[in-house]
Amino acid sequence: MTYYDIHTHQPSVHPEDISIVNTIVKDEGDLLLPAQWCSVGIHPWYIYNVREQLSLLESALSDPSVVAIGEAGLDKLAEASLDIQQSTFREQALLAEKADKPLVIHCVKAWAELIAMKRSMKPRMPWIVHGFRGNAELAGQLLRQGFYLSFGEHFNPQALQAAWPGRLLAETDDKETDIRSVYRQIAASLHISLEELAITLERNVQNIFPFVR
């Protein structure tokens, strides 16, 4: 049975588990890609010199270990203005389309803006909201717009149920948590076996990240 952690900031507890390690593009030097599989993006907390950051991001996309762009995002608690965040997000979403890679999204208190951007851009590549903790109503709004939802150790059980089976993913984010523990929590909440969950999540991951094996 294979476990997939689609968004993390550290190597797997178990080396045989498959993780996509996030790398944040800041404003200094070359990027160091830390793992076999990575996502690379400009986080809304770390928007500095956007042109330089976008150049670094675009150059990183040629590395075969980079399987997603992100975490890109909108965050009303971040220092950068929402206008700058939206333009930076849009540039990353366009790169995702150009590179044929999914977009991993960080969103805080900007759900209406995020949904509006998806409606206007009509992306071909999957958009994944990582670390989703919202309620079932918000989950339903996002799912109707075609988003995938990735859940960590803290989640709303009704939102989890709404995303099951075809739009659900699992992650550890920046927590020192074993992805296997997250799987167990999700399976228990859905009242299904661990094996059924693992089979379904593997299928979902392969639909989005076909080269991650």
C-alpha positions, 0 to 999 in steps of 0.5 A, a space after each residue: 500500500 502506497 501513501 501519498 503526501 501531496 504537500 509537505 515541507 520536510 522529507 517523509 517519515 517513511 522513505 518509501 512513502 511518496 511526498 511532494 516537497 514544497 519549495 518557496 521562491 523568495 528573492 535570493 539566488 538559485 533554488 535548491 530543490 530538496 527532494 525527488 518530487 517538488 512543488 515550486 511557487 511564490 507564496 503570498 507571504 513572500 512576495 518581494 521582487 515579483 519579476 525576479 521571483 517569476 524568472 526563478 520559478 520559470 527556470 525551475 520548471 525545466 527540472 523533472 522533479 518539479 511536478 506542481 506550481 505552488 503554493 501560490 495563493 491569496 491571503 488577506 492576512 499577508 503584508 502584500 496588497 491583495 492586488 499584488 497577490 492576485 497579479 502574482 497568483 495569475 502569473 503562476 496560474 498561467 505558468 501552470 497552464 504553459 507547463 502542464 502542471 497542477 497549481 497548489 493553492 494557499 488561501 486565507 479569507 479570500 475565497 470569493 476572490 479565488 473562485 472569481 479568478 478560477 471562473 475568469 481564467 477557466 484553467 485546464 490544469 487542476 487547481 488544488 486547495 491545500 490544507 483545507 479546513 473550511 466547512 461543508 458549504 465552502 467545500 461545496 462551492 469550491 468543488 462545484 468550480 472543479 477544485 481539488 481539496 487536500 486535507 491534513 490532520 485538522 479538517 471538517 468531517 462534512 467537508 471531507 465527505 463532500 470531497 470524497 471520493 474523486 476530489 480528495 487528497 492528503 497532506 502533512 503541510 509543515 506539521 511534523 506528522 506522519 502521512 500514515 497518521 493522516 490517512 488513518 484519521 481520514 479513513 476513520 472519519 469516512 468510516 472506510 478501510 485504510 485500504 479503500 482510502 489508499 486505493 482511491 487516493 492513489 487514483 486521485 494522485 495519478 490523475 493529477 500527477 501522472 509521473 509521481 510513482 
